[in-house]
Amino acid sequence: MPRSLVYIIVLNWNRKKDTIACLESLLKTEYSNYTIVLVDNASSDGTVAEVREKFPSVNVIANAENLRFAGGNNVGIEHALRSGADYVVLLNNDTIVEPAFLAELVQAAENDASIGIAGPKIYYYDQPKMIWYAGGKVEFWKGWISHVGIREQDNGQYNVARDVDYVTGCCMLVKREVIERIGKLDESFFIYGEDADWSLRAARAGFRLRYVPSSMIWHKVSASSGGNLSWFKNWNKLKGQLRLMARYAKWYHWAFIPIGLATNIVLSFVKIRSKSVES
């Protein structure tokens, strides 16, 4: 029986070096039936020409303008569905994948028809045994979305597959049926929160969201938004979380959400100040 067709969508905006490294790692993928699609958000660094020259097997879609995360990925998703994809993978261009990452995700999804979205264990690229993502949590009482295991050394404490509240858009495998049922990413999110929104919509449609630790990748965290502790990232992440809470939180959660968000702002400010002092 032929393997399911997977389309891997890699979104790029002026990160040619990272994108080329990502594509090189993807070409070592052990899964046999996949197609890579590079969606370029109007880069000015020559990414499109170099990828077309170096990677003739990669489909390249060059957008005329920067459609940001949701819009750019939606272009790739539409292309994948028109091309008959059974699964779509969204993958950040600042990642390096382990060769078995895709086979493990597909196997998890195909072992259980109720699983709609699956994601891998994700490490920091510059600290290869430090966890960045081992599952996603949505805590409505706090107004927070967060990663399980973030900044913990991997000692096997998150080696059991389990259902999660959301799968990060850094790397998520999505069944075709999910997209046909709930639609594409919501482009009203400026940046951050789109993945959690998509996950919550899938969960409310009856699909399970699965963390698959046997699938592994490494992430150069927040390369396109100025770094993990940049003002740009933290401000836009806060806005994304607020939009998410406005959409999904119950009325009684709002007695505590402002406190949780205020705490999050203070913690982010302290981290950014500490980084500034150290540098």
Salt bridges, closest charged atoms under 4 A:
ASP18 OD2 - ARG15 NH2 2.93
ASP18 OD1 - LYS220 NZ 3.10
GLU50 OE1 - LYS16 NZ 3.25
GLU50 OE2 - LYS54 NZ 2.88
GLU78 OE2 - LYS184 NZ 3.39
ASP94 OD1 - HIS219 NE2 3.23
ASP112 OD2 - ARG208 NH1 2.42
GLU139 OE2 - LYS142 NZ 3.49
ASP154 OD2 - LYS121 NZ 2.98
ASP163 OD2 - ARG208 NE 2.86
ASP163 OD1 - ARG210 NH1 2.91
GLU177 OE2 - ARG181 NH2 2.92
GLU180 OE2 - ARG176 NE 2.79
ASP186 OD2 - ARG247 NH1 2.65
ASP197 OD2 - ARG201 NH1 3.00
ASP197 OD1 - ARG247 NH1 2.92
